[in-house]
């Protein structure tokens, strides 16, 4: 006898497919896990026209899919209303009347009782008195307001004021959502603990961690294959990530300004490959430096990781767990990371997983990797023991349906 799965509304700020960048990797795996227990109704935005081709692919996990096309200039224009309403601009940036109408109709038509919201920007669609009876869980992923605080620290003038304002107002909203939703999830214990520390004691029990994972079958040393089009340098180190994301841009610019010239001088045959879609003008300009290669979007990131000498993650702005580090470690590649980049992963310090901060420390760590004669061996085992999606998502359903026996 087949049992009908209960309906669940899933709201995501960016289409969760394909899982080719940090937030989409997590939202995809949440969606995939939820589809095993629920009839999923997905509402999301598409901010990259390239992703429209994948809408139909979502039907294998979702009963209904509603996508709103989002153009950056229109979203930024809408975001300005946040100044009038004295609210974080993140909210009007992700507000759509069409999305609000679809949410209302879907809840009514399918008698929705359970909602999972992915990221604070999507909470506004169900944070209303008429939806007070719904069981609502939010996956904040990380403390988004704190990224704005970090941006402010690295900025001056009007930008600094703007980022400080966004950090303050978004944190207020994050706290309100935590109060009104049944559970608040974060990507790591570190992130959950940091948010708890900002809350009054009576709300702290609502905060939990659901760790990121990595597809260890896909990101495996055995799966990386060259394609006919790929021509990779003989010796290179690699950075992977969405290259229009400020934290990634900041990281590679810092590396190319402070670390790369010294390494290139010491190792003339070495190359630095920056692998990821939509590289900003700042990132594209880095290819003018000797030995720096900016690939842009690639179909498969695995060969670039697999054939690198090691991966770097010199993050100076970061929250949560870095997928780029998980993926490199899953492929048993050595990593040299800032402390921020290793946060939440907490792999024991070793020759394979090196934490380095500051210019001299990072140069020293890179030189040690370039001079080593042993082959990395420990990183994949750490991932298999702690960061498969099967392990990290095991508690997810208990937050959405706490009435079920554990």
Buried (B, 14 or more C-beta within 10 A) or exposed (E): EEEEBBBBBBBBBBBBBBBBBBBBBBBBBBBBBBBEBBBBBBBBBBBBEEBEEBBEEBEEBBBBBBBBBBEEEEBEEBBEBBEEEEBBBBBBBBBBEEBBEBBBEBBEEBEBBBBBBBBBBBBBBBBEEEBEEBBBBBBBBBBBBBBBBBBBEEBEEEEBEBBBBBBBBBBEBBBEBBEBBBBBBBBBEBBBEBBBEBBEEEBBEBBBBBBBBBBBEBBBBEBBEEEEEBEBBEBBBBBBBBBBBBBBBBBBBBBBEBBBBBBBEEBEEBBBBBBBBBBBEBBEBBBEBEBBBBBEBBEBBBBBBBBBBBBBBBBBBBBBBBBBBBBBBBBBBBBBBBEBBBBBBEBEEEEBBBBBBEBEBBBEBBBBBBEBEEEBEBBBEBBBEBBBBEEBBEEBBBBBBEEEEE
